[in-house]
């Protein structure tokens, strides 16, 4: 089951479970603004392709809540600024 992480791993922006969000196969989680800045729109962590994160229906969120663990890639903003 997807973790549904609460934030963009690059800019740390809060992301609601229903927001437009992108993930890779390792569930790295990104907002659309950051994804637009990634080279080839690929995950900067693993190089994999990014896909829209599926939306978990509201009735399932109560029984299967999204993760509260925030993940931030400390080098992401530096890498984007260096380009």
C-alpha positions as CSV (number, residue, x, y, z in Angstrom):
1,X,0.0,0.0,0.0
2,X,1.3,3.5,-0.9
3,X,2.5,5.6,2.0
4,X,1.0,8.8,0.6
5,X,3.8,11.0,2.0
6,X,2.7,14.5,3.2
7,X,5.3,16.7,1.5
8,X,7.3,17.3,-1.6
9,X,10.8,15.8,-1.1
10,X,12.5,18.8,-2.8
11,X,10.7,21.9,-1.7
12,X,9.1,20.5,1.5
13,X,5.7,21.9,0.4
14,X,2.7,20.3,2.1
15,X,0.8,17.9,-0.1
16,X,-2.7,16.8,0.7
17,X,-3.7,13.2,-0.3
18,X,-5.9,14.7,-3.1
19,X,-3.2,17.1,-4.5
20,X,-1.6,16.6,-7.9
21,X,1.6,14.8,-6.8
22,X,4.2,12.6,-8.6
23,X,5.9,9.5,-7.4
24,X,8.5,7.0,-8.6
25,X,8.6,3.3,-7.9
26,X,10.4,4.0,-4.6
27,X,7.6,6.5,-3.6
28,X,9.8,9.5,-3.8
29,X,7.2,12.2,-3.7
30,X,7.3,15.5,-5.7
31,X,5.0,18.5,-6.3
32,X,4.3,19.4,-10.0
33,X,6.4,22.6,-9.7
34,X,9.5,20.7,-8.8
35,X,8.9,17.9,-11.3
36,X,8.8,20.5,-14.1
37,X,12.3,21.5,-13.1
38,X,13.8,18.0,-13.1
39,X,15.9,17.0,-16.0
40,X,13.7,14.8,-18.3
41,X,11.1,14.9,-15.6
42,X,12.8,12.0,-14.0
43,X,13.2,11.2,-10.3
44,X,16.5,13.0,-9.1
45,X,17.1,10.2,-6.6
46,X,16.8,7.1,-8.7
47,X,16.4,8.4,-12.3
48,X,13.2,6.5,-12.7
49,X,10.1,7.9,-14.4
50,X,7.5,9.8,-12.4
51,X,3.8,9.1,-12.5
52,X,0.9,10.9,-11.0
53,X,0.2,9.5,-7.5
54,X,-3.1,7.7,-7.3
55,X,-5.7,9.3,-5.1
56,X,-6.9,7.1,-2.2
57,X,-10.7,7.5,-1.9
58,X,-11.8,9.5,1.2
59,X,-13.6,6.5,2.7
60,X,-10.3,4.6,2.8
61,X,-8.3,7.4,4.3
62,X,-9.9,6.9,7.7
63,X,-8.9,3.2,7.9
64,X,-5.7,3.6,5.9
65,X,-4.4,7.1,6.7
66,X,-1.6,8.8,4.8
67,X,1.9,8.8,6.3
68,X,3.0,11.6,8.6
69,X,6.7,11.0,8.0
70,X,8.2,13.8,6.1
71,X,11.1,13.0,3.7
72,X,13.3,15.8,2.4
73,X,16.2,15.4,0.0
74,X,18.7,17.9,1.2
75,X,20.6,18.2,-2.1
76,X,17.6,18.6,-4.3
77,X,17.3,22.4,-4.1
78,X,21.1,22.8,-4.5
79,X,21.0,20.6,-7.7
80,X,18.2,22.6,-9.2
81,X,20.0,25.9,-8.4
82,X,23.2,24.7,-9.9
83,X,21.6,24.2,-13.3
